[in-house]
């Protein structure tokens, strides 16, 4: 199984980025997909997840609600994170992850079976 995240970069505050995560080696449509982030010196935190059932079953952390949008394309085996109105506090390495866990477990990193390598997002003030 391989998850490859890309699309990070340097952007000014208020700008936008779109992260993508390409999956291989798994039946993508059977997996819940999550985006986590980890800033220097901080713990890994859940940003958003989308359930295997489709684009109507999503979760966002309060810190990104209304600014970020998660989506998935099962045919392409990809999950996306559209990030708008970026803030300096969004600066982190963003990681995608895959899980077969039930909904209630998806809020913790331990529920995710596979992880990508991460892509760095830097938001300048």
C-alpha positions as CSV (number, residue, x, y, z in Angstrom):
1,X,0.0,0.0,0.0
2,X,1.3,3.4,-0.9
3,X,-0.2,6.9,-0.2
4,X,1.5,9.8,-1.8
5,X,0.6,13.4,-0.8
6,X,1.6,16.4,-2.8
7,X,0.5,19.9,-3.5
8,X,2.1,21.7,-0.5
9,X,4.2,24.8,-0.8
10,X,4.7,28.4,0.4
11,X,1.7,30.7,0.3
12,X,0.8,34.0,1.8
13,X,-1.8,34.4,4.4
14,X,-5.3,34.5,2.8
15,X,-4.1,32.3,-0.1
16,X,-5.2,28.8,-1.2
17,X,-3.6,25.5,-1.8
18,X,-5.0,22.2,-3.0
19,X,-3.5,19.0,-1.6
20,X,-3.8,15.7,-3.3
21,X,-3.2,12.2,-2.0
22,X,-2.9,9.3,-4.5
23,X,-3.4,5.8,-3.2
24,X,-2.3,2.5,-4.6
25,X,-2.3,-1.1,-3.4
26,X,-5.6,-1.0,-1.7
27,X,-9.3,-1.1,-2.5
28,X,-9.6,2.7,-2.2
29,X,-13.4,2.8,-2.2
30,X,-13.5,0.7,1.0
31,X,-11.4,3.1,3.0
32,X,-12.1,6.2,5.0
33,X,-9.5,8.8,4.2
34,X,-8.1,11.4,6.6
35,X,-5.9,14.4,6.5
36,X,-3.7,15.1,9.5
37,X,-1.2,17.8,10.1
38,X,1.8,18.2,12.4
39,X,3.5,21.5,13.1
40,X,7.0,21.7,14.6
41,X,7.0,20.8,18.3
42,X,3.3,20.0,18.3
43,X,1.3,16.8,18.3
44,X,-0.3,15.4,15.1
45,X,-3.8,16.6,14.8
46,X,-6.8,15.6,12.7
47,X,-7.8,18.1,10.1
48,X,-10.5,16.3,8.2
49,X,-11.8,13.0,7.1
50,X,-14.1,11.6,4.5
51,X,-15.9,8.3,4.9
52,X,-15.8,5.5,2.4
53,X,-19.5,6.2,1.7
54,X,-18.7,9.3,-0.2
55,X,-18.5,13.1,-0.2
56,X,-21.5,13.6,2.0
57,X,-19.9,12.1,5.0
58,X,-17.1,14.4,6.1
59,X,-15.7,15.9,9.3
60,X,-13.6,19.0,9.8
61,X,-11.7,20.2,12.8
62,X,-13.1,23.5,14.2
63,X,-9.9,25.3,13.3
64,X,-10.5,24.7,9.5
65,X,-14.3,24.5,9.3
66,X,-15.5,26.8,6.6
67,X,-12.1,27.2,5.0
68,X,-11.1,23.6,4.0
69,X,-13.0,21.2,1.9
70,X,-12.2,17.5,1.6
71,X,-13.3,15.4,-1.4
72,X,-12.5,12.1,-3.0
73,X,-12.5,10.5,-6.4
74,X,-12.7,6.7,-6.1
75,X,-12.1,6.2,-9.8
76,X,-8.8,8.1,-9.6
77,X,-8.1,6.7,-6.1
78,X,-7.4,10.2,-4.8
79,X,-8.4,12.3,-1.9
80,X,-8.2,16.1,-2.0
81,X,-8.0,18.9,0.6
82,X,-8.9,22.3,-0.8
83,X,-7.5,24.9,1.6
84,X,-8.7,28.5,1.4
85,X,-8.1,31.6,3.5
86,X,-4.9,30.1,4.8
87,X,-3.5,31.4,8.1
88,X,0.1,31.2,9.4
89,X,-1.2,28.8,12.1
90,X,-2.0,26.3,9.3
91,X,1.7,25.9,8.7
92,X,2.5,22.2,9.1
93,X,3.3,19.0,7.4
94,X,0.1,17.5,6.1
95,X,-0.3,13.8,5.9
96,X,-3.0,11.7,4.3
97,X,-4.0,8.4,5.9
98,X,-6.4,5.5,5.2
99,X,-8.6,3.6,7.7
100,X,-11.2,0.9,7.8
101,X,-12.3,1.8,11.3
102,X,-15.8,2.7,12.3
103,X,-16.9,6.4,12.4
104,X,-16.3,6.9,16.1
105,X,-12.7,5.8,15.9
106,X,-11.7,8.0,13.0
107,X,-10.9,11.0,15.2
108,X,-7.6,9.4,16.4
109,X,-4.5,8.7,14.5
110,X,-4.3,5.1,15.8
111,X,-7.4,4.2,13.8
112,X,-5.5,4.7,10.5
113,X,-3.8,1.8,8.9
114,X,-1.7,3.5,6.2
115,X,0.0,6.8,6.0
116,X,1.6,8.9,3.3
117,X,4.9,10.7,3.7
118,X,3.5,14.2,4.1
119,X,3.7,17.5,2.2
120,X,4.8,20.7,3.8
121,X,2.5,23.7,3.8
122,X,4.0,27.0,4.9
123,X,1.8,30.1,5.2
124,X,3.6,33.4,5.6
125,X,2.1,36.4,7.3
